[in-house]
Amino acid sequence: MSPQRPTQCTGDKKKQALAELADLIKKHPEKTRKALLQQVEIKYDLTPKECEFLNNNFQD
């Protein structure tokens, strides 16, 4: 039996989350950045470290 592999690489997941966050910020300027970031964090099941990375390194 081969070992299970994740469906997405961590880097791919972060890239997709970052792209979606940027898109959501453009589409929903009325929402807070924090609310949109939380939405993306949940959708992509990001680790606390990945969430911190997005929060610290993404400027809208």
C-alpha positions in Angstrom: 0.0 0.0 0.0 1.4 3.4 -0.9 1.4 6.2 1.7 -1.4 8.7 1.5 -0.6 12.0 -0.1 -2.4 15.2 0.6 -4.6 16.5 -2.2 -2.8 19.8 -2.2 0.7 20.8 -1.4 1.0 23.4 1.3 2.4 26.0 -1.1 -0.4 25.5 -3.5 -3.0 25.9 -0.8 -1.4 29.1 0.4 -1.2 30.4 -3.2 -4.9 29.6 -3.8 -5.9 31.2 -0.4 -3.9 34.3 -1.2 -5.5 34.6 -4.7 -9.0 34.2 -3.3 -8.3 36.7 -0.5 -7.2 39.3 -3.0 -10.3 38.6 -5.1 -12.6 38.8 -2.1 -11.2 42.1 -1.0 -11.8 43.6 -4.5 -15.4 42.1 -4.7 -16.4 43.0 -1.2 -14.8 46.3 -0.1 -17.6 46.7 2.5 -16.3 43.7 4.5 -13.4 44.0 6.8 -10.1 42.4 5.9 -10.2 40.3 9.0 -13.6 38.8 8.2 -12.4 38.0 4.6 -9.2 36.5 5.9 -11.1 34.3 8.4 -13.4 33.1 5.5 -10.4 32.1 3.5 -8.7 30.4 6.4 -11.7 28.2 7.0 -12.3 27.4 3.4 -8.7 26.3 2.8 -8.2 24.7 6.3 -5.1 26.7 6.9 -2.8 26.0 9.8 -2.2 28.7 12.4 1.2 29.3 10.9 -0.3 29.7 7.4 -2.9 32.1 8.8 -0.2 34.2 10.4 1.7 34.3 7.1 -1.3 35.6 5.2 -2.1 38.1 7.9 1.4 39.4 8.1 2.4 39.4 4.4 -0.7 40.4 2.5 -1.3 44.0 1.9 -4.6 45.1 0.3 
